[in-house]
Amino acid sequence: MALSHRGREALRAVGLEDEVLSTAIPMRARMIHPLSGNQYSIPYGTKRDDCIYSVNRRALNELLLTKAEESPNISIHFESRLLQADLETNTLVFSDGATGKKTVQTEFVFGCDGAHSTVRRQMMRWGRLNYQQEYIQHGYRELTMPPMEPNFIHIWPHHEFMMITLPNHDKSFTLTLLMPCSLFESVRNEDSLLTLFQAHFPDSINKIGASL
Ligand SMILES: Cc1cc2nc3c(=O)[nH]c(=O)nc-3n(C[C@H](O)[C@H](O)[C@H](O)COP(=O)(O)OP(=O)(O)OC[C@H]3O[C@@H](n4cnc5c(N)ncnc54)[C@H](O)[C@@H]3O)c2cc1C
């Protein structure tokens, strides 16, 4: 995943910025791949240190968990799903094993449970809280791409959608294709996939390979 100023600030606050950056791959510019095929780069800044970084999401998650485990005041409970929260008394009910439940009473509750947050849903039961969720038309697929010019984030821009690749340590790239779901649904077989890439990302075909 791409790591820039905001993520670095958060890592610095928990003393992990240097450790994460020691294995991160600097991306000094965006390499733009227009439909014409004449690729060009747009630097992130004027100095050599002006860059964003590519980090391995799994390795980052593992490091954060390991460091949390080392803190004496943190206990981690896997496979425990928050089911209910009474935010007047800070009483939380979690799933425990396949059928069990456990109740926890706490001084503070920080809800960090993602886009479909149960904490937020429970907050809405206790206060006059409005919340609106809208889905965009786009979905994404990840693919692996063989080595290209390193130290770049490669971008194939389009008005409605785009493809980006971030470098990995084994010199391969992880490619993310972001597109309206309707276009993904139009890809029915190998031929229609190739037609899509010929129309929108022609210079990527040689790099990825034409057959599945
Ligand atoms: C394709 C894609 C590419 C992205 N690329 C980047 C990138 O390059 N750089 C970047 O900075 N960001 C990127 N993002 C965004 C980034 O992944 C999210 O912003 C980030 O993961 C959000 O973190 P979060 O902790 O809020 O939620 P999440 O990562 O969703 O974590 C929520 C956690 O809460 C747990 N949980 C949920 N419900 C419960 C419950 N009831 N009880 C207990 N636990 C629960 C979940 O299991 C999960 O572990 C990308 C996102 C996508 C989809």
The ligand as a MOL file (V3000), in Angstrom:
LIG
                    3D

  0  0  0     0  0            999 V3000
M  V30 BEGIN CTAB
M  V30 COUNTS 53 58 0 0 0
M  V30 BEGIN ATOM
M  V30 1 C -8.2510 -1.3590 -2.9390 0
M  V30 2 C -7.8360 -0.4780 -1.7800 0
M  V30 3 C -6.5700 0.0830 -1.7940 0
M  V30 4 C -6.1640 0.8950 -0.7510 0
M  V30 5 N -4.9170 1.4160 -0.8010 0
M  V30 6 C -4.4890 2.1820 0.2040 0
M  V30 7 C -3.1610 2.7230 0.1750 0
M  V30 8 O -2.3820 2.4920 -0.7580 0
M  V30 9 N -2.7830 3.5170 1.2160 0
M  V30 10 C -3.6200 3.7960 2.2690 0
M  V30 11 O -3.2150 4.5230 3.1810 0
M  V30 12 N -4.8890 3.3020 2.3170 0
M  V30 13 C -5.3340 2.5140 1.3250 0
M  V30 14 N -6.6030 2.0200 1.3610 0
M  V30 15 C -7.4900 2.4150 2.4660 0
M  V30 16 C -7.1990 1.6320 3.7500 0
M  V30 17 O -7.1400 0.2430 3.4850 0
M  V30 18 C -8.3270 1.9400 4.7630 0
M  V30 19 O -8.4340 3.3250 4.9040 0
M  V30 20 C -8.0260 1.3170 6.1140 0
M  V30 21 O -7.8910 -0.0780 6.0260 0
M  V30 22 C -9.1520 1.6480 7.0940 0
M  V30 23 O -8.7250 1.2000 8.3630 0
M  V30 24 P -9.7420 0.9750 9.5270 0
M  V30 25 O -8.9400 0.4850 10.6890 0
M  V30 26 O -10.6170 2.1670 9.7010 0
M  V30 27 O -10.7270 -0.1910 9.0170 0
M  V30 28 P -10.3880 -1.6770 8.5930 0
M  V30 29 O -9.0480 -1.7990 7.9640 0
M  V30 30 O -11.5960 -2.1340 7.8310 0
M  V30 31 O -10.3030 -2.4460 9.9950 0
M  V30 32 C -11.4470 -2.6700 10.7820 0
M  V30 33 C -11.1810 -3.8560 11.6940 0
M  V30 34 O -12.2930 -4.0140 12.5860 0
M  V30 35 C -12.6650 -5.3780 12.6240 0
M  V30 36 N -14.1080 -5.4480 12.9300 0
M  V30 37 C -15.1460 -5.1060 12.1420 0
M  V30 38 N -16.3150 -5.3180 12.7860 0
M  V30 39 C -15.9840 -5.8050 14.0170 0
M  V30 40 C -16.7680 -6.2270 15.1440 0
M  V30 41 N -18.0910 -6.1780 15.1490 0
M  V30 42 N -16.1040 -6.6780 16.2310 0
M  V30 43 C -14.7350 -6.7310 16.2520 0
M  V30 44 N -13.9490 -6.3370 15.2270 0
M  V30 45 C -14.5820 -5.8810 14.1180 0
M  V30 46 C -12.3360 -5.9190 11.2300 0
M  V30 47 O -12.1610 -7.3220 11.2900 0
M  V30 48 C -11.0200 -5.1880 10.9250 0
M  V30 49 O -9.9170 -5.8720 11.4690 0
M  V30 50 C -7.0460 1.1770 0.3360 0
M  V30 51 C -8.3180 0.6010 0.3560 0
M  V30 52 C -8.7140 -0.2150 -0.6890 0
M  V30 53 C -10.0890 -0.8360 -0.6370 0
M  V30 END ATOM
M  V30 BEGIN BOND
M  V30 1 1 1 2
M  V30 2 1 2 3
M  V30 3 2 2 52
M  V30 4 2 3 4
M  V30 5 1 4 5
M  V30 6 1 4 50
M  V30 7 2 5 6
M  V30 8 1 6 7
M  V30 9 1 6 13
M  V30 10 2 7 8
M  V30 11 1 7 9
M  V30 12 1 9 10
M  V30 13 2 10 11
M  V30 14 1 10 12
M  V30 15 2 12 13
M  V30 16 1 13 14
M  V30 17 1 14 15
M  V30 18 1 14 50
M  V30 19 1 15 16
M  V30 20 1 16 17
M  V30 21 1 16 18
M  V30 22 1 18 19
M  V30 23 1 18 20
M  V30 24 1 20 21
M  V30 25 1 20 22
M  V30 26 1 22 23
M  V30 27 1 23 24
M  V30 28 2 24 25
M  V30 29 1 24 26
M  V30 30 1 24 27
M  V30 31 1 27 28
M  V30 32 2 28 29
M  V30 33 1 28 30
M  V30 34 1 28 31
M  V30 35 1 31 32
M  V30 36 1 32 33
M  V30 37 1 33 34
M  V30 38 1 33 48
M  V30 39 1 34 35
M  V30 40 1 35 36
M  V30 41 1 35 46
M  V30 42 1 36 37
M  V30 43 1 36 45
M  V30 44 2 37 38
M  V30 45 1 38 39
M  V30 46 1 39 40
M  V30 47 2 39 45
M  V30 48 1 40 41
M  V30 49 2 40 42
M  V30 50 1 42 43
M  V30 51 2 43 44
M  V30 52 1 44 45
M  V30 53 1 46 47
M  V30 54 1 46 48
M  V30 55 1 48 49
M  V30 56 2 50 51
M  V30 57 1 51 52
M  V30 58 1 52 53
M  V30 END BOND
M  V30 END CTAB
M  END
